[in-house]
């Protein structure tokens, strides 16, 4: 953990997708100090017509959801939000003002880790 789920409109090239995944992983490691071996990044592409933004269908989607164990500071979260927003915009061409980042804290009792044991029981 952390897990980053990126939701984006279709149309990114294979190279853009690879860069977006890599830069998102790097942003997590650099901004909150997560070990690289713990970072997982997923990319979901939206078909045309599956994103409505402010009542408009003709805008490009780029949204990040970051799920991790509770305990990060407000400054770490702010740094993560800024880093992902910048990485996403510069990789995809979506205006940074249109990029959205949502951070979700999980209590350590609510996250199953290796072998189905809670993070709390693993001492995380």
C-alpha positions, -999 to 999 in steps of 0.1 A, spaced: 0 0 0 -5 28 -12 -27 20 -41 -33 45 -68 -62 42 -92 -61 64 -122 -92 70 -142 -86 86 -176 -104 92 -209 -93 70 -238 -69 83 -263 -36 81 -244 -8 65 -264 10 34 -250 40 56 -242 18 82 -223 2 54 -203 35 40 -193 48 74 -184 17 82 -164 19 50 -144 57 55 -137 54 92 -129 25 84 -105 45 58 -87 74 82 -85 52 109 -71 40 86 -43 75 76 -33 89 111 -34 60 129 -17 51 106 12 82 84 14 64 51 6 87 22 -3 86 16 -40 79 -21 -34 47 -12 -17 33 11 -44 7 -2 -68 -8 18 -97 -38 9 -118 -51 27 -149 -87 25 -160 -97 40 -193 -132 54 -198 -150 48 -231 -163 79 -249 -195 92 -234 -187 78 -199 -176 111 -183 -197 141 -176 -179 172 -162 -199 202 -153 -227 191 -176 -204 186 -205 -194 153 -223 -166 169 -244 -140 171 -216 -112 148 -208 -111 129 -175 -81 125 -153 -87 115 -118 -65 98 -91 -77 79 -61 -51 71 -36 -59 45 -9 -35 41 20 -32 33 57 -41 62 80 -12 82 95 1 106 68 3 143 78 -17 170 61 16 183 45 24 148 31 -11 146 16 -9 181 1 25 172 -14 11 140 -29 -19 158 -43 3 184 -59 28 158 -73 1 136 -88 -17 166 -103 14 178 -119 25 144 -132 -9 138 -147 -12 171 -164 23 171 -178 20 135 -191 -15 137 -206 -20 173 -216 -51 176 -194 -51 210 -178 -39 208 -142 -70 227 -132 -91 198 -144 -71 170 -127 -86 156 -95 -69 137 -67 -88 120 -39 -69 107 -9 -86 79 12 -72 69 46 -80 34 58 -78 25 95 -52 -2 100 -79 -25 111 -97 -21 78 -69 -32 54 -60 -68 48 -24 -73 40 -3 -104 32 -20 -137 39 -53 -120 49 -39 -104 81 -49 -68 90 -22 -41 88 -27 -35 125 -18 -71 134 12 -69 111 24 -39 131 21 -14 103 
